[in-house]
Amino acid sequence: MHHDLSRFPLALLNGLLRGLFHAWVMVVPLVLALSLIRLGQLAYFWPTGYSAPFTDLAAVVVQGLRFDLKVSAIAGALLFLILPWVSLRIQRRMVAVVVLLFVLLSFINLHYFGFYKTPIDSLVFGLIEDDTLAVLTTIWRDFPVLITLVLVGLISWASLALHLHLWMRVQPDALLQARPVVVKVLSVLMVFLALLLAGKGTLRAMALQRQNLSVTASQFLNDMVPNGVIALKYAWDSRGFSQNLQNPLAGVRAMGFDSAQAAAQVLGLPHESDSAIRAALTMHPPLPAGTPKKNLVFFLMESFSAEPIRYQSASFDVLGRMAPTLDKACHFHNFDSAQPGTHPSLEAILFSTPITPLTLGDVGRKPIPWAVPAIVKQAGYQTLFVTSARAGWRDLDRILKVQGFDEVVDANTLKQAYPDATLGIWGVWDSYVFKYLSKRMAQQVADKPLFVFVLTSTNHPPYDLPADYQRVPRDMAQWKGETNSEFLQANLDSYHYAADLLGGFVQEVQSGPLKANTLVAATGDHNVRSFGLYADASRRHLLRQVPFLIWGQGLDCGPQQALPASHRDMFDTLLPLAGIEGAYVNSGRNLLLKLPEKPDAINAPRAMFFTGEARNAKGMWQLGQAASFGCSPVPSPPTPCQFDALDDQQERARYALLDWNVRISLKK
């Protein structure tokens, strides 16, 4: 018995060394696999005609390797706690699972970037929150699933083969058998320390963090740095940050301010108390007495990107019946979406929130006082939400009625009204939305103004269209954008289908009895993937752009149609125009007004993307990151193109207060 006890420390020491060697033997091939996938991702998405300095490419490869080493070493360290105490067979199975998972996540990250133009972010959780079957069906139809799985299998197999080869070459049992105990102890300490340092990714005091993903001035190249594992980790962190509303100052401090008062002071708002700030955020100039209330029909068009409109012509028709209405519209053509996905943009527009998903939990079950439909309903309107999709998506059928919509009409409702409608992957064809709207507006009682919020869905992957749709031939030489995507022409067809229906509805309103008292407005929920990656600096400003259009009788469009603006400005513009007053959040500026002669933090012509990106007339940047600034091509810029610290401070303050308003108002 005494003899067995004396052998225990030595057995423990040998087990620890064996586990450490096994961890490192796993780390090496895993790092090589992840780095290989990154190089493949760079080659796969490299835009035609794009060039980058070799030093930038080297920086991306090296930084990416450091993140690969970080996640691989962390996995090795976690397995090290188990590996010494299980059989070699179980060890190999555990290593195989880790390798397969890491390789699979990096391929998911590759295709995610192709779709959203960003590494994996919090939208990835929509696989569960959306119609999961529809998402999986779209993935199957729109992505090279089988080829991807084959590549995942091959790279995983090669990594495991290299792992086994290294293990056989190292032979830790033979290597350690005759070594003195002191050497073994020192080896354990040194090898474990090396594993910990690799897990930090750096020899410095601070470990590699999210800000270390930016290593060049090119966002395209920076997006190549994270592997799938680290991207998913940061996405999970972001989701946790958005889901926890208990700390009102979380967003304020993330934007670099100690308090909401400090942020309000930057914007010149009253800031003597929280209540004063909240009052200032919902305060608006009174409308002239007798301002009539007009019907307001607002369209959030699926993937309604701005770029195709730039090339519209008779030989390159992407608008159909919408084209002849443009000269009668206020067309804001330097305009960004709030978010890269449909549901996040929908929440940003309706609830003036940079926090998303906001309404999927308990928050969505209680009225949000400043929700746009609630404000409009309080102003005496009948409120209606219409979509060609299924309203069960993200619980919209439940949430929207709580937030101020009298009725929610969706694909199922439209199928009942029009039995010939076919229910597809995402819902019914958009044409049934417009049929329903025409009929419904004709029945509207004269003394009750109507607010309709419309969400379309047909212009969405896999870009299916009705069998009777007549495709329009186009001279593709007129397309001045990127041509890498195999879905470009199919997407242009579905884009034309949706825009043509919208144009037909606008013409119907403008020539009918409602023309004098009805406003129609439209924007896109986000840009679309098949129109390019916008990697080149000369095109980067187009990355988030969607149009914003307003049609109405006697409109004075003002001088701001070419100035940077975004989703946050829409209802600050539309509600006064429709004659609606109320305590809606002052999230942006009224685009129909003249800009003040003196610089004004509230009305400055800038765009805000709610993932933390801003844009002015000179360029775009990540909030708080001067080195991320990239110039936009503008004719004869009045001042040198460079990062403006005051613009950045004011945009951080705007973002901080919008975040704070949600958290302090809705926390439990």
C-alpha positions in Angstrom: 0.0 0.0 0.0 2.8 2.4 0.9 4.6 1.5 -2.3 1.4 2.4 -4.4 1.1 5.7 -2.6 4.7 6.6 -3.3 4.1 6.0 -7.0 1.1 8.3 -7.2 2.9 11.7 -7.4 5.1 10.3 -10.2 2.1 8.9 -12.1 0.3 12.2 -11.7 3.3 14.1 -13.0 3.6 11.8 -16.0 -0.1 12.1 -16.7 0.1 15.9 -16.6 3.0 15.9 -19.0 1.2 13.5 -21.3 -1.9 15.7 -21.3 0.1 18.8 -22.0 1.9 17.2 -24.9 -1.4 15.9 -26.3 -2.9 19.4 -26.0 0.0 21.0 -28.0 0.0 18.2 -30.5 -3.7 19.1 -31.2 -3.0 22.9 -31.2 -0.5 22.8 -34.0 -2.6 21.1 -36.8 -5.7 23.1 -35.6 -3.9 26.4 -36.1 -2.7 25.3 -39.5 -6.3 24.3 -40.5 -7.9 27.6 -39.4 -5.2 29.6 -41.1 -5.6 27.6 -44.3 -9.4 28.4 -44.2 -8.6 32.1 -43.8 -6.4 32.1 -46.8 -9.1 30.3 -48.8 -11.6 32.9 -47.6 -9.4 35.7 -48.8 -9.1 34.1 -52.2 -12.7 33.2 -52.4 -14.1 36.6 -51.7 -11.3 38.7 -53.3 -13.2 41.3 -55.3 -12.4 41.8 -59.0 -9.9 44.6 -59.4 -9.3 45.1 -55.7 -5.7 45.5 -54.6 -4.1 45.8 -51.1 -0.5 46.4 -49.9 1.5 43.3 -49.1 2.1 44.7 -45.6 -1.7 44.8 -45.0 -2.1 41.2 -46.2 0.8 40.1 -44.0 -0.8 41.9 -41.0 -4.1 40.1 -41.6 -2.5 36.7 -41.9 -0.3 37.2 -38.8 -3.1 38.6 -36.7 -5.4 35.9 -37.8 -2.8 33.2 -36.9 -2.6 34.8 -33.4 -6.4 34.4 -32.9 -6.2 30.9 -34.3 -3.5 30.1 -31.7 -5.6 31.7 -29.0 -8.7 29.7 -29.5 -6.8 26.5 -30.2 -4.7 26.9 -27.1 -7.8 27.6 -25.0 -9.4 24.4 -26.3 -6.1 22.6 -25.5 -6.1 23.9 -22.0 -9.6 22.8 -21.4 -8.9 19.4 -22.8 -5.8 19.2 -20.7 -8.0 18.9 -17.6 -9.4 15.7 -19.1 -6.8 14.1 -21.4 -4.4 12.7 -18.8 -7.1 10.6 -17.2 -8.8 8.9 -20.1 -7.7 6.3 -22.6 -5.9 7.1 -25.8 -8.9 6.0 -27.8 -11.1 8.5 -25.9 -8.5 11.2 -26.3 -8.5 10.9 -30.0 -12.3 11.0 -30.2 -12.3 14.2 -28.1 -9.6 15.8 -30.3 -11.6 14.8 -33.4 -14.7 16.5 -32.1 -12.8 19.7 -31.3 -11.1 19.8 -34.7 -14.4 19.1 -36.6 -16.2 21.8 -34.6 -13.6 24.4 -35.1 -13.2 23.7 -38.9 -17.0 23.7 -39.3 -17.4 27.0 -37.5 -14.8 28.6 -39.7 -16.6 27.5 -42.8 -19.8 28.8 -41.4 -18.1 32.1 -40.8 -16.9 32.1 -44.4 -20.4 31.8 -45.8 -21.8 34.1 -43.2 -19.4 36.8 -44.4 -20.5 36.1 -48.0 -24.2 36.8 -47.0 -23.9 39.6 -44.4 -20.6 41.1 -45.4 -19.4 40.7 -41.8 -18.0 37.9 -39.7 -20.5 35.9 -37.5 -22.4 38.3 -35.3 -25.5 38.2 -33.1 -27.8 37.8 -36.2 -26.6 34.2 -36.4 -29.0 33.3 -33.6 -31.8 34.0 -36.0 -31.4 30.4 -37.1 -33.3 29.5 -34.0 -35.5 32.6 -33.7 -36.5 32.8 -37.3 -38.5 30.2 -39.2 -35.7 27.6 -38.8 -37.0 25.4 -41.6 -37.2 28.3 -44.0 -33.6 29.4 -43.1 -32.3 25.9 -43.6 -34.1 25.5 -46.9 -32.6 28.8 -48.1 -29.1 27.7 -47.0 -29.6 24.4 -48.8 -30.7 26.1 -52.0 -28.4 29.1 -51.9 -25.1 27.8 -50.6 -22.7 25.0 -51.7 -23.6 22.8 -48.7 -22.3 19.5 -50.0 -19.0 21.0 -51.2 -18.6 22.7 -47.9 -19.2 19.6 -45.9 -16.7 17.7 -48.1 -14.1 20.4 -47.5 -14.9 20.3 -43.7 -14.4 16.6 -43.8 -11.1 16.7 -45.7 -9.5 19.5 -43.7 -10.6 17.8 -40.4 -9.2 14.5 -41.6 -5.9 16.1 -42.6 -5.7 17.8 -39.3 -6.3 14.6 -37.4 -3.8 12.7 -39.5 -1.2 15.4 -38.8 -2.1 15.2 -35.1 -1.5 11.4 -35.1 1.7 11.8 -37.0 3.0 14.3 -34.5 1.9 12.2 -31.6 3.8 9.2 -33.0 6.9 11.3 -33.6 6.9 12.9 -30.2 6.2 9.7 -28.2 5.8 11.5 -24.9 5.9 8.3 -22.8 9.3 7.3 -24.2 10.5 10.9 -24.1 9.7 11.3 -20.4 10.4 7.9 -19.1 14.1 8.3 -18.1 13.9 12.0 -17.2 14.6 13.2 -13.6 11.6 14.4 -11.6 13.0 18.0 -11.5 13.1 18.0 -15.3 9.5 16.7 -15.5 8.3 19.3 -13.0 10.0 22.1 -14.9 8.6 20.7 -18.2 5.1 20.8 -16.8 5.4 24.4 -15.7 7.0 25.6 -18.9 4.7 23.7 -21.3 1.6 24.8 -19.3 2.8 28.4 -19.2 3.4 28.3 -23.0 -0.2 27.0 -23.4 -1.6 29.9 -21.2 0.4 32.5 -23.2 -0.8 31.0 -26.4 -4.4 31.3 -25.0 -3.8 35.0 -24.4 -2.5 35.4 -27.9 0.2 37.9 -26.7 3.1 38.3 -24.3 1.7 41.6 -23.2 -0.4 42.3 -20.1 -3.7 42.4 -22.0 -4.9 39.4 -24.0 -6.1 39.7 -27.6 -9.5 41.3 -27.6 -12.2 42.4 -30.0 -10.4 45.7 -30.8 -7.4 43.7 -32.0 -9.4 42.5 -35.0 -8.7 45.8 -36.7 -5.2 45.7 -38.1 -5.5 47.7 -41.4 -7.6 50.6 -42.7 -9.5 48.2 -44.9 -12.6 46.8 -43.3 -12.7 44.0 -45.8 -9.3 42.8 -44.8 -10.1 43.3 -41.1 -13.1 41.1 -41.5 -10.8 38.3 -42.6 -9.0 38.2 -39.2 -11.5 36.3 -37.0 -12.0 32.6 -37.3 -15.4 31.1 -36.7 -14.8 30.3 -33.1 -13.7 33.8 -32.0 -16.4 35.4 -34.1 -19.1 33.3 -32.5 -17.7 34.1 -29.1 -17.9 37.8 -29.7 -21.4 37.4 -31.2 -22.5 35.6 -28.0 -21.0 38.5 -25.9 -22.9 41.1 -28.0 -26.1 39.2 -27.6 -25.7 39.0 -23.8 -25.0 42.7 -23.7 -28.2 43.5 -25.7 -30.3 41.1 -23.7 -29.4 42.4 -20.2 -31.1 45.8 -19.6 -30.4 46.0 -15.9 -27.5 48.4 -16.1 -28.7 51.6 -17.7 -25.2 52.9 -18.2 -23.9 49.8 -20.1 -24.2 51.4 -23.5 -23.2 54.9 -22.2 -19.9 53.6 -20.9 -19.3 51.5 -24.0 -19.4 54.8 -25.9 -16.9 56.4 -23.6 -19.1 58.5 -21.3 -19.3 58.3 -17.5 -23.0 59.2 -17.4 -26.0 60.0 -19.5 -25.6 63.7 -18.3 -22.1 63.8 -19.9 -23.5 62.5 -23.2 -26.4 64.9 -23.2 -24.1 67.8 -22.5 -22.1 67.0 -25.7 -25.3 67.3 -27.7 -26.4 70.5 -26.0 -29.4 68.9 -24.4 -30.8 69.7 -20.9 -29.0 67.4 -18.6 -29.7 68.4 -15.0 -31.5 65.1 -14.3 -32.5 61.8 -15.9 -36.0 63.0 -16.4 -34.8 66.2 -18.1 -32.8 64.1 -20.6 -35.7 61.8 -21.3 -38.0 64.7 -21.8 -35.5 66.3 -24.2 -35.3 63.1 -26.2 -39.1 63.2 -26.9 -39.5 66.9 -27.3 -40.5 68.3 -30.8 -41.5 71.7 -32.1 -45.3 72.1 -32.2 -46.8 71.8 -35.7 -48.7 74.8 -37.1 -52.3 75.0 -36.0 -54.6 73.3 -38.4 -52.0 71.0 -39.9 -54.1 68.2 -41.5 -53.5 64.5 -40.6 -52.6 62.5 -43.7 -52.7 58.7 -44.3 -49.2 57.3 -44.0 -48.2 54.2 -45.9 -44.7 53.1 -45.1 -42.9 50.3 -46.9 -39.9 48.4 -45.5 -38.8 46.6 -48.6 -36.8 43.4 -48.3 -33.2 43.9 -49.5 -34.1 47.2 -51.3 -30.5 48.3 -51.9 -29.6 51.8 -53.2 -27.0 50.8 -55.8 -29.3 49.4 -58.6 -31.2 52.7 -58.8 -27.9 54.4 -59.7 -27.8 52.5 -63.0 -31.6 52.6 -63.9 -32.2 53.2 -67.6 -34.4 52.0 -70.4 -31.9 49.3 -71.2 -31.2 48.4 -67.6 -34.6 48.5 -66.0 -34.6 47.5 -62.3 -37.5 49.7 -61.2 -40.4 49.0 -63.6 -43.4 51.3 -62.8 -41.4 52.9 -60.0 -39.1 54.7 -62.4 -41.5 57.3 -63.7 -42.5 58.2 -60.1 -39.0 59.2 -59.0 -39.3 62.8 -60.4 -42.3 63.2 -58.1 -40.6 61.8 -55.0 -38.2 63.1 -52.4 -35.4 60.7 -53.0 -32.7 60.6 -50.3 -30.0 58.7 -52.1 -27.1 59.0 -49.6 -28.9 57.0 -47.0 -27.9 54.0 -44.8 -29.9 51.3 -43.0 -29.8 50.9 -39.3 -28.8 47.3 -39.2 -27.7 44.5 -41.5 -30.8 42.3 -41.0 -34.5 42.6 -41.3 -35.6 42.1 -37.7 -32.9 44.4 -36.3 -33.8 47.1 -38.7 -37.5 46.7 -38.0 -36.8 47.1 -34.3 -34.5 50.1 -34.8 -37.2 51.8 -36.9 -40.2 51.1 -34.7 -38.5 51.5 -31.3 -35.5 53.8 -31.9 -33.2 51.3 -30.4 -29.7 50.3 -31.2 -30.2 47.3 -28.9 -31.4 44.2 -30.7 -33.1 41.8 -30.3 -35.2 43.8 -27.9 -38.7 42.5 -28.0 -38.2 38.7 -28.1 -38.4 38.3 -24.3 -40.5 40.0 -21.6 -39.9 43.5 -23.1 -42.0 42.7 -26.1 -45.0 41.7 -24.0 -45.3 45.2 -22.5 -46.1 48.4 -24.4 -43.0 50.5 -25.2 -44.3 54.1 -24.7 -42.4 55.7 -27.6 -43.1 52.9 -30.2 -44.0 54.5 -33.5 -47.3 52.7 -33.9 -48.3 53.5 -30.4 -47.6 57.2 -31.0 -49.5 57.2 -34.2 -52.5 55.4 -32.7 -52.6 57.9 -29.8 -52.8 60.6 -32.5 -56.1 59.2 -33.7 -55.0 56.8 -36.5 -56.0 53.3 -37.3 -52.8 51.3 -37.4 -52.2 48.3 -39.6 -49.1 46.1 -40.1 -49.1 44.1 -43.4 -46.5 41.6 -44.5 -46.2 38.9 -47.2 -44.3 36.9 -44.7 -45.6 34.8 -41.8 -46.2 37.1 -38.7 -45.3 34.2 -36.4 -41.7 35.0 -37.4 -39.9 36.5 -34.3 -43.4 36.5 -32.6 -44.4 39.6 -34.6 -48.1 38.7 -34.5 -48.0 38.9 -30.7 -45.5 41.8 -30.2 -46.9 44.2 -32.8 -50.4 44.2 -31.4 -49.0 45.0 -27.9 -46.9 47.9 -29.4 -49.8 49.7 -31.0 -50.9 48.0 -34.2 -54.7 47.5 -34.3 -54.3 44.7 -36.9 -51.6 42.4 -38.2 -52.1 41.0 -41.7 -49.7 38.3 -42.8 -49.2 35.6 -45.3 -51.8 33.4 -43.7 -54.4 36.2 -43.7 -53.6 36.9 -47.4 -53.9 33.2 -48.2 -57.4 33.3 -46.8 -58.3 36.4 -48.7 -56.8 35.1 -51.9 -57.1 31.3 -52.1 -55.0 31.3 -55.3 -52.0 32.6 -53.3 -49.1 30.1 -52.9 -47.4 29.8 -49.6 -43.6 29.6 -50.3 -40.5 29.5 -48.2 -41.0 32.9 -46.6 -44.7 33.5 -47.3 -46.8 34.6 -50.3 -45.7 36.7 -53.2 -45.6 40.4 -52.5 -48.3 41.1 -55.2 -50.9 39.9 -52.7 -49.8 42.6 -50.3 -50.5 45.3 -52.9 -53.8 43.8 -53.9 -54.9 43.8 -50.2 -53.7 47.4 -49.7 -55.6 48.7 -52.7 -58.8 47.2 -51.5 -58.3 48.1 -47.9 -57.5 51.8 -48.5 -60.5 52.1 -50.7 -62.7 51.0 -47.8 -61.1 53.3 -45.2 -63.6 55.6 -43.5 -63.0 59.3 -44.3 -62.8 60.5 -40.7 -60.2 58.0 -39.5 -56.6 58.5 -40.9 -54.7 55.3 -41.6 -51.1 54.3 -40.8 -49.9 51.2 -42.6 -46.5 49.6 -42.0 -45.7 47.2 -44.8 -42.9 44.6 -44.8 -42.3 42.8 -48.1 -40.4 39.5 -48.4 -40.1 38.2 -52.0 -36.8 40.0 -52.8 -35.0 37.5 -50.5 -32.8 34.5 -51.2 -33.4 32.2 -53.0 -34.9 34.9 -55.3 -37.8 32.8 -56.4 -40.5 34.6 -58.4 -44.1 33.8 -59.5 -44.3 31.6 -62.6 -46.2 34.3 -64.5 -43.5 37.0 -63.9 -42.1 38.3 -67.1 -38.3 38.7 -66.7 -36.9 41.9 -68.2 -33.8 41.7 -70.4 -31.0 44.0 -69.3 -27.8 45.3 -70.8 -25.5 44.1 -68.0 -22.8 46.3 -69.3 -24.8 49.1 -67.6 -24.1 47.5 -64.2 -21.1 49.4 -62.8 -21.0 47.4 -59.6 -19.3 44.1 -58.7 -20.1 41.0 -60.7 -18.7 38.2 -58.5 -22.0 36.8 -57.3 -23.6 34.1 -59.4 -27.0 35.3 -58.1 -26.6 38.9 -59.4 -29.1 38.6 -62.3 -31.6 36.6 -60.3 -31.5 39.2 -57.6 -32.0 42.0 -60.1 -35.1 40.2 -61.3 -36.6 39.9 -57.8 -35.5 43.5 -57.1 -37.4 44.6 -60.2 -40.4 42.6 -59.2 -40.7 44.3 -55.8 -39.9 47.8 -57.1 -42.4 47.5 -59.9 -45.2 46.6 -57.5 -44.3 49.5 -55.3 -44.3 51.8 -58.3 -47.7 50.6 -59.4 -49.2 51.2 -55.9 -47.7 54.8 -55.9 -49.2 55.5 -59.3 -52.5 54.2 -58.1 -52.5 56.5 -55.1 -51.3 59.5 -57.0 -54.1 59.2 -59.6 -56.8 58.2 -57.2 -59.1 59.9 -54.6 -56.6 59.6 -51.8 -53.8 61.6 -53.5 -54.3 64.8 -51.6 -54.3 63.3 -48.1 -51.9 60.3 -48.4 -48.2 60.0 -48.0 -46.3 56.9 -49.3 -42.7 56.3 -48.1 -40.3 53.4 -48.7 -36.9 52.2 -47.7 -34.9 49.0 -47.7 -34.3 47.0 -44.5 -30.6 46.5 -45.5 -28.3 46.1 -48.5 -28.2 42.8 -50.3 -25.3 40.4 -50.5 -25.2 39.7 -54.3 -24.5 43.3 -55.1 -20.9 43.1 -53.8 -18.6 43.2 -50.8 -17.7 46.9 -51.2 -14.1 46.2 -50.3 -12.5 48.9 -52.5 -12.2 52.3 -50.7 -14.0 54.0 -53.6 -17.1 51.9 -53.0 -17.1 51.4 -49.3 -19.6 54.2 -48.6 -22.2 52.1 -50.6 -21.9 49.2 -48.2 -25.0 50.1 -46.0 -26.9 52.2 -48.5 -30.6 51.8 -49.1 -32.9 54.4 -50.7 -35.4 56.5 -48.7 -38.3 57.9 -50.8 -41.4 59.9 -50.0 -44.3 60.5 -52.3 -47.0 63.1 -51.6 -48.8 66.0 -53.2 -47.1 69.3 -53.0 -43.9 68.1 -51.3 -41.0 70.5 -50.7 -38.1 68.1 -50.6 -35.6 70.6 -49.2 -31.8 70.7 -49.7 -30.8 67.4 -47.9 -31.5 64.8 -50.5 -27.8 64.2 -51.2 -26.5 64.5 -47.6 -25.7 61.5 -45.4 -28.7 60.3 -43.5 -30.1 57.0 -42.2 -33.0 55.0 -40.8 -33.0 56.9 -37.6 -34.1 60.1 -39.5 -37.2 58.6 -41.2 -40.0 59.1 -38.7 -38.5 62.4 -37.4 -39.3 63.4 -41.0 -42.5 61.6 -41.7 -44.5 62.2 -38.6 -44.5 66.0 -38.8 -45.2 65.7 -42.5 -48.2 63.6 -41.8 -49.4 66.0 -39.1 -48.7 63.6 -36.2 -47.5 64.9 -32.8 -46.5 62.9 -29.8 -43.6 61.8 -27.6 -41.7 59.8 -30.1 -37.9 59.6 -29.7 -35.9 62.3 -31.4 -33.5 59.7 -32.8 -32.5 61.7 -35.9 -33.3 64.9 -37.8 -36.1 66.1 -40.1 -34.7 65.7 -43.6 -37.1 68.2 -45.1 -35.9 71.1 -43.1 -32.9 73.4 -43.9 -29.8 72.8 -41.9 -29.0 75.5 -39.2 -26.5 78.0 -40.2 -24.4 77.3 -37.2 -23.2 73.7 -36.6 -25.8 71.7 -34.7 -25.0 68.4 -33.0 -28.6 67.2 -33.3 -29.1 68.1 -37.0 -25.6 67.5 -38.3 -25.7 65.6 -41.7 -24.4 62.2 -40.6 -25.6 58.6 -40.9 -25.6 56.1 -38.1 -25.3 52.3 -38.5 -26.4 50.8 -35.1 -23.7 48.2 -35.0 -21.4 51.1 -34.1 -20.5 52.7 -37.4 -21.0 56.3 -38.5 -20.6 58.2 -41.8 -20.3 61.9 -42.7 -19.7 63.6 -46.0 -16.0 62.9 -45.8 -16.0 59.2 -44.9 -17.0 56.4 -42.5 -15.6 55.0 -39.3 -16.2 52.8 -36.3 -17.3 54.9 -33.3 -14.4 55.7 -31.1 -11.8 54.3 -33.5 -9.9 57.1 -35.4 -7.7 54.6 -37.2 -10.8 53.0 -38.8 -11.7 56.1 -40.8 -11.9 55.6 -44.5 -12.6 58.4 -47.0 -15.7 58.5 -49.3 -15.2 59.7 -52.8 -17.0 63.1 -53.0 -16.5 65.8 -55.6 -14.3 68.7 -54.5 -14.4 68.1 -50.7 -14.6 71.4 -48.9 -12.1 70.3 -46.2 -9.3 67.6 -46.2 -10.7 64.1 -45.8 -9.8 63.0 -42.2 -11.3 61.7 -39.0 -13.3 64.4 -37.2 -13.1 63.9 -33.4 -16.1 66.2 -32.7 -18.3 64.3 -35.2 -17.2 61.1 -33.5 -17.9 62.4 -30.0 -21.4 63.6 -31.0 -22.3 60.4 -32.7 -21.1 58.4 -29.7 -23.3 60.6 -27.5 -26.3 60.1 -29.8 -25.8 56.3 -29.7 -25.2 56.4 -26.0 -28.5 58.2 -25.2 -30.6 56.0 -27.5 -29.1 53.0 -25.7 -29.6 54.6 -22.3 -33.2 55.5 -23.0 -34.1 51.9 -23.8 -32.3 50.5 -20.7 -33.4 53.0 -18.1 -37.0 52.9 -19.4 -37.5 49.2 -19.8 -35.3 47.6 -17.1 -37.3 45.5 -14.7 
